[in-house]
Amino acid sequence: MSDKRTITIARGDGIGPEIMDATLKILEHAGAQFEPEFIDIGEKVYLNGNTSGIPNEAWVSLRRNKVFLKGPITTPQGGGYKSLNVTIRKTLGLFANVRPNISYAQFIKTKHPNMDLVIIRENEEDLYAGIEHQQTPEVVQCLKLITRPGSEKIVRYAFEYARKNNRKKVTCFTKDNIMKLTDGLFHKVFKEISEEYPDIETEHWIIDIGMAKIADTPQDFDVIVMPNLYGDIASDVAAQITGSVGLAGSANIGDQFALFEAIHGSAPDIAGKGIANPSGLLHGAIMMLVHIGQPDVATKIHNAWFKTLEDGVHTGDIAKGGSSVGTNEFAEAVIERLGQLPTTVTPVEYKLTEPSDESSFSMSPAVKDREKPDVVRELDGVDIFLCNNEQTSEEIGEALEAVAGPEFSLAVITNRGVKVYPNGFPETFTTDHWRCRFQINAAQKTITNQDIISLLGRVQKAGLDFIKIENLYRFNGERGYSLGQGQ
């Protein structure tokens, strides 16, 4: 048994305190060697005026202890509050979210008795960057950010996880038939890295049919890796079809820190009723015990949990209307069975693993220290976004044609991504948000930012209200921007 490890613990909001107390009680009786260091985060901190949801002293604890067991957190609606879960994951570099999804058909009703898949979700990027703007009275935007270093880290982590855990296949989910640059980059990186793991089978699915296959034939999957938003949705679907979303725990892994939690939310509608299932958080704690070098305790708890379900002791979400017990009663039942083994399933056995070389999927060095890519970047034009609720697309187009100047030609105007000028259709629904694409004239060899600034001056002088620009680049001759629908 290893020496006691200090662990930062947050009880959380809603049902969090109830399931955390139950989980800690089980860990204590099982002989887990750790010292809890409690912090206050979440709803109470938000409502005391801290819009981040986490005070400085909590950050100090997290950075000192580097291992965090967290109850579910409530993010207040409105008021500009940001998700604390996302804040913690990104601030501490927890780039990999690992969510096992296993059916326990011997104990829990499920349509998928042979399901055993792990979803590995990128944890720091994608739409969860949370970069949003209202640009016009009618239009808001959210920026989807996918980076090559971030994609490389999570994809390589998925293959390393598969290899270390004797998994045979890694599947990638994206929507790169539509988002050809962002999801296209993630898929491209997946294909590149898969070549380094010839011993592992690989495949790719478009996210919509991939999600349908999870719901229909989850036994066909082994390890699935995907960008942040898709992974969030897919892992909840996968957990629910095992029998209950209340069963699943997750690990959030970085180079220096690790966070363990249940995948479900704070469930304020049942808070204080003593009926919540602590199994998800307990499974997160089991993953934590393995992480800190106490696999024997993790084994004892997991097998006692199996035995508890085997003996028909179920919380309400699993009982499905049958006889059920509350949170504390379930915890007591697990404690009573510590040291016992299930007979209808194969008992688990966690082993102490040797420290592994994490460098193959470690955090990328700072951008200034990374190897500079051999890329030629050429300015190809500019998208100028206008706010205009007074003119038609034809009128806007004619005004812009007049100010394009010798450097540019007006290639297209789109509204909500679809072409409305030239030769737009009157049936196309439009808002007050117009993307106006100016591209370099064929006679021009190069353009500069100063040319764009001059163009903006002419646009403003024409009485048109620009709200945003995006420069258009080619990288090694390849277009680094999407075409408009219909362009």
N, C-alpha and C positions, 0 to 999 in steps of 0.2 A: 504494500500500500504506500502510495506516495505521500509526501508531507502535505499538510493542509494548504490549500490554495485560496487566496482571497478572491471572491467573485463579487462583482457589482450586480446588485439585484434591484429591479423596480417592480413593485407589485402591480402597477398599471391601474387602469380605469375600468368601470363597469364590473364585469365578472372577474377582472384581473386579480384583485386581492384574495378572492375566494379560491380560485384555482391555484394561485401561487402558494398560499398557505398550505393547501392540500399537497402540492408537489414537494414543498420543502419538508413537510412532515414525513413523507415517504422517503426522501433522500436521507434524512436524519436517521430514521430507523434502519435503513439499509447499510448504514456505516459510511456514507460518503464523507470524504475528508475535505471540507472547505469551510472557509469563514465568510459569512455573508456581510456585505457592506451595502446597506440600503440607500437608495437615492429617490428623491421625489421628482417625477417628470410627468408630462402629460396635461390632462384637462385642468387640474388644480393650478398648475404653473401658468398655463395659458390665461386662465381667468383672473389670475393675480396681476396680469398686465405684461407678462413676458410672451411676446408673440412667437418666439421660437419653441416654447414648450419645454425648455431645458435650461436650468440655471448653470452658472459657471462651476459651482462646486460638483455638479454631476459630471461635467466634462473632465474635471480633475480626477475623479474616481475612475471613470472609464479609461482614461489614458494611463493611469497608474496600474490598473488591474488587468486590462486587456481582454477580459472575458466577461460577458454580460448575459445574464438570464433575465428576460424581460417579459412582463405581462402585457396583455393587449392595451393599446392606447386609443383614447377617443380624441379625434381632431375636431374642435368646434366648427360648426358650419358658419361660413361668412366671416367677416372681420379681418380678412387678410391672413388668417392662420395658415401656415404651411404644415404638411404632414411631418410629424416628428420622426416617424419610422424612416421616411426617405432621407430626412436630414441626418440622422445618425448613420445610416448605411453609407451615404455619400461622404460625410465628413471623415469617417474612420476608414474609408477605402474598402468597405465590405462588398467587393465586386461580385461575389458569387453567392446566390441564394440557392440552397440545396434542399429539395423537398421530396422525400421518399413517399410513395403512395402504394400501399400494399393492402390487398383484400384479406379479410379474416373470415372467410365464408363459413368456417366451422362454428363461429360464434355470432357473426353479425350478418344480417340479411343483405345480400348484394347480388346484382345481376352479372357480376364479373368475378367469379371465384378465383381465376388464375391471374389476376392483375398484380404486377410487381414492377413498377416503373419509377424512375427518378427524374424529376424535372429540375434542370439547372438553368436558372434564370439570371440574365445579366441584371445587375442591381443598381447601376449608377447613371445610366444614360437614357436614351430614347425620349419619349414624351414625358417621362418622370423627371427630366431636367426641370420641368415646371416653369419654363420660360414662356410666359403668356403676355399678350398685349391686346388692348382694345384699340383698333386702328381707325374705325369710323363709327358713327352711331349704330350701324347695322352689323359690323363685322369684328370678330375677335379672332386671334390666331394663337396657336400653340406650336412652338418649334420642336421638331423631332430631330434630336442629335444622335447620330451614330458615328463613333470614331473607330479608326483602324486599331489603335492600341487597346481600346476597351473591348472590341470584338475579339481580338487575338487572345486577350487574357481569359475571357469567359469560355471561348471555344476550346482553348488548350486545357483549361481546367476540366471541362466536360470529358475530354479524352483521357486525361490523367486519372480522373475519378473512375471512369469505366475500367481502365487498365488495373488500377489498384483494387477494385472491388469485383474483379472477375466478370464484368459486364461485357456483352458480346457486340452490342450495336449502339451507335450514337446517331440520333435523328435530329435534324435541324428544321425548325419551323420559321418561315418568314412570309411576307406578302410582297415579294420582289417582282411579281407580275404587274403591280401597280406602283409601288414605291421603289423604282428601279435603282435609284442612287443610294438611299439609306438602307433599306432592307437588302438591296443588291450588294452593298458592301459587306454586310453581315454574312450573306450566303457565299460571297466570293472568298472571304476569309475562312469560312468553314471548309470549303473545297480545298483551299491551299493547305490548311493544317491537317486535314484528314489524310493527305498523302504521307504524312509522317507517322501514321498509325496503321500500317497495312494489316495488322492483326485484328483490327476492329472493323466490323461492317458499318457502312454509313448509308444514309438516305436523307432526302429533303422532301418536305411537304409544304405546300401553300397552307397558311395558318387556318383558313376556314375549313378545308377538307381535313386537315390534320386534327383540328378540334373535334370534328365529327367522328373521326376514327378513334380518338381517345374515348369519346362517349360510347362508341359502338363496340370496338375491339381493342381495348387497352392492352390486352395480353400480347399484341403485336409489337409493342414498344418496350424498350429497355432503359436507355438514357435519352432524354430529349433536352436539347439546348435551344434557347430562343431569346430574343430581345425582351426588355423589361416588361412592357405592358402585356404582351401576349403571355409571358410567363406567369404574371400575376393572375390572369384570368384562367389560364389552362391548369395551373396548380390547384386552384379552388375547385374547378370542375372535376379534376382527377381525384382530389381528396373526397369529394362528396360521393362519387360513385363507388368508392371503396366501401361505403356504408354510412359515413358521417364526416363532415368537415371538421368535427370536433376531435377527430382521432389524430390529426396530422401535426407533427412538429416540423420545424425547419431550422437550418443552420445558415448563418450569414457569415461568410468567410472572407477575410482579407489577408494581406501579408503580415500584419502585426496584431490584428484584433479579430475577435469572433463574437457573434451575438447569436443567442439561441432563444427560440420563442415558439408559440403555437402559431399556426397560419391564420386562425380565425380572428375576428375583431372582438371588440369589448362587449358586445351584446347587452347594451344598457337595458333592453326590455326585460331581461331576466335577472339583472343584477340584484343581489341581496336575497334572492329566493332560495339559494342553496341547492340549485338543481343543475348547475353547469357541469359539463364533463371536463375533468382536469387532464384527460388523456393526451390532448395535443401538446400542452405545456410540458407534461411528463415526458413525452417523447423528445421534445426539445432538450429537456434536462438530461435524458439518456445520451443524446448526441453530445451534449456538453461534457458529460463524464468521460466518454471515450476520448474527446478532444484533450482533456486535461490529464489523461493518463490513468484513469480509474475504470478500466473495462470490466473488472470483476464486479464492481458495484452496478455498473450499467447492465451487465448480464443478469444479476440477481433481480433487479427491478423489472426488467423487461419480461423475464419468465414468470415472475409473480403477477404481472399485469395479464399475461396470457392465461394463467391459471384462474385469475379472477373472472375473466370473460368466459372461460371454459366452464366455470361453475355457475354461470348464469347470472352473475352480478353485473347489471347494466344500468347506466344512467338513462334518462328519458329519451335522449336523442337516438340512442341505439335500440332501446326497448320497443320503440315504434308503437306505443300504446299498451304494451305489456307491463309486467311488474318491473318497477325501477327503483333505484336508490338515489340519494342526493350526493352532493359533492363530497362531503366529509365521510359519509358512509362508504362511498366507493374507495376513498383513500384508505380508510381503515381496513377494508377488505383486501386491498393490495398488500398492506403492511402485514396482515395475518398470514399471507401466503408467501412472504419472503423466505427464500430457501427451498420452495417447492417448484416442481417442474410440470409443465403441461403434458398431457398424454395424447391429445388429439392433433397436435401440431409438433413439428420438430423444435425443440428448445433452441433459443439463440445462444451464441457464444461470441462475445466480443473479445478481441485480443489486443494486447499492447503492441502497437506498431512502432517500428523504429522511426526516428525523425527522418523525413524524406527531403530530398533536394527539391525545394519549391521554386528554384530559379527558373524552371521552364515555363512557369506561368505567373511569375512574380510581377509586381507592379512595374509598369514601364518607368524608366528614368524620366526626369524632368525634360521638357521638350528641348531645352537648350543643350542637353547632354545626349540626346538620342542621335543615332546616325542619320545624317541628312539624306533624304531620298533624292534620287537622281530624277528630278521632275522639272520640266520647263512649263511655267505658268504664263499664259497669254491672256490679256484682257480682250474679250470678244464682244462686249456690249454691256448693257445695263437694263434691268427691269426697274421702271419707275412706277410706284404705286400711288394712285390718286384717290382722293375722297371727292366724289361728285354725285350729287343727287338732283342735278338740274339739267344735265345735257344727255342726249342719246349717245350711243357708242359711235354713230356716224359723226356727230358733231365733235365729240372728243377726238376722234381719229383725224378729222380734217384740221383741227387746231394743232395737233401734235405734228402732223405732216409738215405744217408750215414752219415749225421751229426746230426740225430735226437737224438742219445745218448740213454742211458738206461732209462731216465725219460719220454721220449716222443715217440709217434708214429705219423707219418705223415698221417692224416686222409683223407685229400682231398686238392686239389688245384682247385680254381675256378677262372674264368675270367669273369668279369662283372656279378658275382653272380652265374654263372652256372658251374657245375663240368666239368673239363677238364682232371683231373688225380685223381685216376687211371681210366683206361678204358674210357677215353674220346673219343669223336667222331671227326674225321677229318673235318666234316662239320661245327663244331661250330666255329663261328667267334671269334677271340681273338684280344686283344690290348696288350700294353706293361705293363699292370697292373695286377698282380697276387696275389690273396689271398691264403696263404699257411697255412692250419690249422694243428697245432700240438696239440694233446690231451694227457693227462696223460696216461702212460702205465698202463695196468691192474695190474701189479705187484707193482706199486708205490702207497703208501697210500696217500701221499700229495706231492705237488710241491710248490715252492716258487718263488718269483720274482727273487731271485738269480739264480735259475735254468733257468729261461727265459733269464736272462742276459748272462749266460754261453752259452745257445743255440744261442743267437744272435752273440756271438763271433765266434762260429763255422760256422754259416751262412756266416759271413763276411770273415772268413778265406778261405771259399770255393769259394770266388770271386763273391758272389751274393750280389746285391745292395738292402738292405732293406730300405724302406722309411717310414714305419709306423708300429706300432703294436697295437693290441687290445687284452687285457686280456679277457679270457673266464671264466665266473663265473657261479656257481649254487647258487641259493638263496633258502634256506630251501629245498635243494634237487632238485629244479626245474631249468631246463636249462634257463639261462638268456641271451641266444644268439640264433640267427636264424641258421637253417641248410642251407647249400648251395643248390641251385636248382639242384636236381639230387643226392644229398647226401643220 
